[in-house]
Amino acid sequence: MGSTATPAVEPEWLLARRKAGASAAADAGLPTAKTPGWEFTDLASLAEEEFAAPNGADPSARERADAILNPPEGTPRLVQVDGTTVAEPDAALTPGDAPTEPVITTLAAAADLYPVLVGERLGSLADPADPFVARNDAAWKGGAFVYVPKGKSLPEPAQIAAVHDAEGIAIGFRTLIVLEEGAEAEVWEQWLTTGHERRGLFNSVTEIFVGPGANLRYVTAQGLGESSWVFASQKAEIERDATLDWVALGFGSARGKVRMETRLTGPGSNAKVTGAYAGGNSQHLDFDTRQEHAAHNTVSDLAFRGVLGDEATAVWRGMIRVDKGAQQTDAFQESRNLLLSKSAHADAIPGLEIEADDVRCTHAAAVAQIDAEQIHYLRSHGLEDPVAKRLVIEGFLEALVERLGEGPIRAAVSVALERRLGEILGARVS
């Protein structure tokens, strides 16, 4: 594993990409309520706001950021504050066509060291015409690059953290993860803030390549300030007999939209996506997921659960897409939401697009208040009302945690959910 300093001058091909992104962003404008997929997230106030470009960073913000997931000690860490790298694995890297050993470094450094590899992969999944992808193309700084060569594995989970510290800035963050044939890795990525009321805009693009027979567990956790916007376009391509286990947590931000797409391109590929979001106050959380089966004999399993209190709102829109010829597809998706107040609201919208006839595709969606009968039962056994409510909510979330395999990530997610639940419930059930 290794890293190196960010180059002072970017390669010509990357500068050309930035110029094209800026042009596309200017032409595209912002989505409106009439733009398909954006009906539930109003961007009118975003157009009226102005965010400055980051200008340096305070390294101490690394310690002041409130982490969602507490990683194991001794794991390699790449930390950026307002787009400036303040910590990274300490090892020298050799330029070439591609690394021969696992690498964790900044995307900017990787673009300079491995121009053929990064130039081929970067932007090949994300849509350059998308207004937020275009803005990211033009403005991302630092970024993160994880690469595992054929047959190799990362001995410890790679840790990536992007920290928002300065008030009123726009951060463009970019992640590129590439696992070659038979490779294995675990990557934890967190988007954090040093202040819960911090105002800003965080725009992230993630591209994930899981090669033939490779195995990746990817965990992403969003804990930005509740006065910030978040936009994310995350896409993964899974090749023959490869497996992706993707865990997503959404706790912060005022509003925005996170789009997650898994595309199963090789026979025998498997994608498992587990998501949880928890909002309070007047937060609006918007998740758009897509499972595309582009080859025969593929499996996808997606489950999201949300907990909303106060006047928080959320929308989850999921699509299972089965391409023509993708026979023997097995796909499932569900979204379940628990409302803690009468003012909270959630929309769950599953969808199917199927062009093959030998498939098994199912979906489920539910939105409900806390079950009064369960509360009554627990109170009849001597528990006070706040304790009874918390037990019901924890039971609702525990079903999601059980989808995760034994190990550090399962424990970290369980602690993160318990802590976030305490923040939302506050004095009502403490």
JOJO-V728080 format. One record per pair of residues at least 6 apart in sequence whose ideal C-beta (glycine too) atoms are under 6 Angstrom apart, sorted by sequence separation. I is the first residue (numbers start at 1). J is the second residue. D is the distance in whole Angstrom. If there is no record, write none. Layout:
i=I j=J d=D
i=I j=J d=D
This chain:
i=33 j=39 d=6
i=127 j=133 d=6
i=179 j=185 d=6
i=210 j=216 d=5
i=224 j=230 d=6
i=238 j=244 d=5
i=279 j=285 d=5
i=308 j=314 d=6
i=404 j=410 d=4
i=31 j=38 d=4
i=79 j=86 d=5
i=111 j=118 d=5
i=126 j=133 d=5
i=164 j=171 d=6
i=322 j=329 d=5
i=79 j=87 d=4
i=110 j=118 d=5
i=236 j=244 d=6
i=277 j=285 d=5
i=306 j=314 d=5
i=262 j=271 d=4
i=291 j=300 d=4
i=337 j=346 d=4
i=352 j=361 d=6
i=379 j=388 d=5
i=77 j=87 d=6
i=78 j=88 d=5
i=378 j=388 d=4
i=162 j=173 d=5
i=291 j=302 d=6
i=320 j=331 d=5
i=146 j=158 d=5
i=304 j=316 d=5
i=30 j=43 d=5
i=76 j=89 d=4
i=320 j=333 d=6
i=335 j=348 d=4
i=350 j=363 d=4
i=375 j=388 d=5
i=401 j=414 d=5
i=89 j=104 d=5
i=318 j=333 d=5
i=350 j=365 d=5
i=98 j=114 d=6
i=144 j=160 d=5
i=30 j=47 d=6
i=62 j=79 d=5
i=333 j=350 d=6
i=348 j=365 d=4
i=95 j=113 d=5
i=374 j=392 d=5
i=97 j=116 d=5
i=98 j=117 d=5
i=316 j=335 d=4
i=348 j=367 d=6
i=61 j=81 d=4
i=93 j=113 d=6
i=397 j=417 d=5
i=85 j=106 d=6
i=346 j=367 d=5
i=202 j=224 d=6
i=370 j=392 d=6
i=230 j=253 d=4
i=57 j=81 d=4
i=62 j=86 d=5
i=57 j=82 d=5
i=228 j=253 d=5
i=231 j=256 d=5
i=78 j=104 d=6
i=230 j=256 d=4
i=231 j=257 d=6
i=232 j=258 d=4
i=233 j=259 d=5
i=234 j=260 d=5
i=235 j=261 d=5
i=236 j=262 d=5
i=237 j=263 d=5
i=238 j=264 d=5
i=239 j=265 d=6
i=240 j=266 d=3
i=57 j=84 d=4
i=59 j=86 d=4
i=198 j=225 d=3
i=212 j=239 d=5
i=227 j=254 d=5
i=229 j=256 d=5
i=239 j=266 d=4
i=240 j=267 d=6
i=241 j=268 d=4
i=242 j=269 d=5
i=243 j=270 d=5
i=244 j=271 d=5
i=245 j=272 d=5
i=246 j=273 d=5
i=247 j=274 d=5
i=248 j=275 d=4
i=249 j=276 d=5
i=250 j=277 d=4
i=251 j=278 d=6
i=54 j=82 d=4
i=76 j=104 d=5
i=197 j=225 d=6
i=199 j=227 d=4
i=200 j=228 d=5
i=201 j=229 d=5
i=202 j=230 d=5
i=203 j=231 d=5
i=204 j=232 d=4
i=205 j=233 d=5
i=206 j=234 d=4
i=207 j=235 d=6
i=208 j=236 d=4
i=209 j=237 d=6
i=210 j=238 d=5
i=211 j=239 d=5
i=212 j=240 d=5
i=213 j=241 d=5
i=214 j=242 d=5
i=215 j=243 d=5
i=216 j=244 d=5
i=217 j=245 d=4
i=218 j=246 d=5
i=219 j=247 d=4
i=220 j=248 d=5
i=221 j=249 d=4
i=222 j=250 d=5
i=223 j=251 d=5
i=224 j=252 d=4
i=226 j=254 d=6
i=237 j=265 d=6
i=240 j=268 d=6
i=267 j=295 d=5
i=54 j=83 d=4
i=157 j=186 d=4
i=158 j=187 d=5
i=159 j=188 d=5
i=160 j=189 d=4
i=161 j=190 d=5
i=162 j=191 d=5
i=163 j=192 d=5
i=164 j=193 d=5
i=165 j=194 d=5
i=196 j=225 d=6
i=213 j=242 d=6
i=223 j=252 d=4
i=224 j=253 d=5
i=255 j=284 d=4
i=257 j=286 d=4
i=258 j=287 d=5
i=259 j=288 d=5
i=260 j=289 d=5
i=261 j=290 d=4
i=262 j=291 d=5
i=263 j=292 d=5
i=264 j=293 d=5
i=265 j=294 d=5
i=266 j=295 d=5
i=267 j=296 d=6
i=268 j=297 d=6
i=269 j=298 d=5
i=270 j=299 d=5
i=271 j=300 d=5
i=272 j=301 d=5
i=273 j=302 d=4
i=274 j=303 d=6
i=275 j=304 d=4
i=276 j=305 d=5
i=277 j=306 d=5
i=278 j=307 d=5
i=279 j=308 d=5
i=280 j=309 d=5
i=281 j=310 d=5
i=282 j=311 d=5
i=283 j=312 d=5
i=284 j=313 d=5
i=285 j=314 d=4
i=286 j=315 d=5
i=287 j=316 d=5
i=288 j=317 d=5
i=289 j=318 d=5
i=290 j=319 d=5
i=291 j=320 d=5
i=292 j=321 d=4
i=293 j=322 d=5
i=294 j=323 d=5
i=327 j=356 d=5
i=150 j=180 d=4
i=181 j=211 d=5
i=195 j=225 d=6
i=196 j=226 d=6
i=197 j=227 d=5
i=222 j=252 d=6
i=265 j=295 d=6
i=267 j=297 d=5
i=280 j=310 d=5
i=296 j=326 d=6
i=326 j=356 d=5
i=328 j=358 d=6
i=329 j=359 d=4
i=330 j=360 d=5
i=331 j=361 d=5
i=332 j=362 d=5
i=333 j=363 d=5
i=334 j=364 d=4
i=335 j=365 d=5
i=336 j=366 d=5
i=337 j=367 d=4
i=339 j=369 d=5
i=143 j=174 d=4
i=144 j=175 d=5
i=145 j=176 d=5
i=146 j=177 d=5
i=147 j=178 d=5
i=148 j=179 d=5
i=149 j=180 d=5
i=150 j=181 d=5
i=151 j=182 d=5
i=152 j=183 d=6
i=153 j=184 d=4
i=154 j=185 d=4
i=157 j=188 d=5
i=168 j=199 d=6
i=169 j=200 d=5
i=170 j=201 d=4
i=171 j=202 d=5
i=172 j=203 d=5
i=173 j=204 d=4
i=174 j=205 d=5
i=175 j=206 d=4
i=176 j=207 d=5
i=177 j=208 d=5
i=178 j=209 d=5
i=179 j=210 d=5
i=180 j=211 d=5
i=181 j=212 d=5
i=182 j=213 d=5
i=183 j=214 d=5
i=184 j=215 d=5
i=185 j=216 d=6
i=186 j=217 d=4
i=187 j=218 d=5
i=188 j=219 d=5
i=189 j=220 d=5
i=190 j=221 d=5
i=191 j=222 d=5
i=192 j=223 d=5
i=193 j=224 d=5
i=238 j=269 d=4
i=263 j=294 d=6
i=295 j=326 d=6
i=296 j=327 d=5
i=297 j=328 d=5
i=298 j=329 d=6
i=299 j=330 d=5
i=300 j=331 d=5
i=301 j=332 d=5
i=302 j=333 d=4
i=303 j=334 d=5
i=304 j=335 d=5
i=305 j=336 d=5
i=306 j=337 d=4
i=307 j=338 d=5
i=308 j=339 d=5
i=309 j=340 d=4
i=310 j=341 d=6
i=324 j=355 d=4
i=327 j=358 d=4
i=140 j=172 d=4
i=150 j=182 d=6
i=167 j=199 d=6
i=179 j=211 d=5
i=181 j=213 d=6
i=193 j=225 d=4
i=210 j=242 d=4
i=280 j=312 d=5
i=296 j=328 d=5
i=309 j=341 d=6
i=311 j=343 d=4
i=312 j=344 d=5
i=313 j=345 d=5
i=314 j=346 d=5
i=315 j=347 d=4
i=316 j=348 d=5
i=317 j=349 d=4
i=318 j=350 d=5
i=319 j=351 d=5
i=320 j=352 d=5
i=321 j=353 d=5
i=322 j=354 d=4
i=323 j=355 d=6
i=139 j=172 d=4
i=191 j=224 d=6
i=238 j=271 d=6
i=279 j=312 d=4
i=293 j=326 d=4
i=108 j=142 d=6
i=140 j=174 d=4
i=164 j=198 d=6
i=210 j=244 d=5
i=264 j=298 d=4
i=322 j=356 d=5
i=108 j=143 d=6
i=110 j=145 d=4
i=148 j=183 d=4
i=179 j=214 d=4
i=250 j=285 d=5
i=309 j=344 d=6
i=106 j=142 d=5
i=107 j=143 d=3
i=136 j=172 d=5
i=164 j=200 d=5
i=293 j=329 d=4
i=308 j=344 d=4
i=106 j=143 d=6
i=107 j=144 d=6
i=148 j=185 d=5
i=179 j=216 d=5
i=322 j=359 d=5
i=107 j=145 d=5
i=308 j=346 d=6
i=390 j=429 d=5
i=105 j=145 d=5
i=291 j=331 d=6
i=389 j=429 d=5
i=146 j=187 d=6
i=320 j=361 d=5
i=104 j=146 d=5
i=386 j=429 d=4
i=103 j=147 d=5
i=102 j=148 d=5
i=99 j=147 d=6
i=100 j=149 d=6
i=102 j=152 d=6
i=102 j=154 d=5
i=104 j=158 d=5
i=122 j=176 d=6
i=85 j=142 d=5
i=121 j=178 d=6
i=83 j=141 d=3
i=338 j=396 d=5
i=83 j=142 d=5
i=80 j=142 d=5
i=78 j=144 d=6
i=107 j=174 d=5
i=136 j=203 d=5
i=135 j=203 d=6
i=107 j=176 d=6
i=136 j=205 d=4
i=132 j=203 d=6
i=133 j=205 d=6
i=1 j=76 d=5
i=126 j=205 d=5
i=75 j=156 d=4
i=126 j=207 d=6
i=75 j=157 d=5
i=76 j=158 d=6
i=77 j=159 d=4
i=78 j=160 d=5
i=79 j=161 d=5
i=80 j=162 d=5
i=81 j=163 d=5
i=125 j=207 d=4
i=82 j=165 d=5
i=75 j=159 d=5
i=81 j=165 d=5
i=82 j=166 d=5
i=3 j=88 d=4
i=3 j=89 d=5
i=1 j=89 d=5
i=71 j=159 d=5
i=83 j=171 d=6
i=2 j=91 d=3
i=4 j=93 d=5
i=1 j=91 d=6
i=2 j=93 d=4
i=305 j=400 d=5
i=14 j=111 d=5
i=65 j=163 d=4
i=132 j=231 d=5
i=6 j=106 d=6
i=133 j=233 d=5
i=1 j=102 d=5
i=2 j=103 d=6
i=30 j=131 d=6
i=3 j=105 d=4
i=6 j=108 d=5
i=61 j=163 d=5
i=1 j=104 d=5
i=6 j=109 d=6
i=28 j=131 d=4
i=11 j=115 d=6
i=61 j=165 d=4
i=4 j=109 d=5
i=7 j=112 d=4
i=24 j=129 d=6
i=13 j=119 d=5
i=28 j=134 d=6
i=58 j=165 d=6
i=126 j=233 d=6
i=25 j=134 d=4
i=24 j=134 d=4
i=25 j=135 d=5
i=125 j=235 d=4
i=21 j=134 d=5
i=25 j=138 d=6
i=54 j=169 d=5
i=309 j=424 d=5
i=21 j=137 d=3
i=22 j=138 d=4
i=52 j=168 d=6
i=21 j=138 d=4
i=51 j=168 d=6
i=52 j=169 d=5
i=71 j=188 d=6
i=51 j=169 d=6
i=51 j=170 d=4
i=69 j=188 d=6
i=17 j=137 d=6
i=18 j=138 d=5
i=68 j=190 d=6
i=276 j=400 d=6
i=65 j=192 d=4
i=65 j=194 d=5
i=274 j=403 d=5
i=64 j=194 d=4
i=61 j=194 d=5
i=278 j=420 d=5
i=280 j=424 d=4
i=278 j=424 d=6
i=51 j=201 d=5
i=69 j=221 d=5
i=68 j=221 d=4
i=68 j=223 d=4
i=251 j=420 d=5
i=219 j=409 d=6
i=41 j=257 d=5
i=41 j=286 d=5
i=40 j=286 d=6
i=37 j=288 d=6
i=40 j=315 d=4
i=72 j=408 d=5
i=70 j=412 d=6
i=69 j=412 d=4
i=69 j=416 d=6
i=68 j=416 d=5
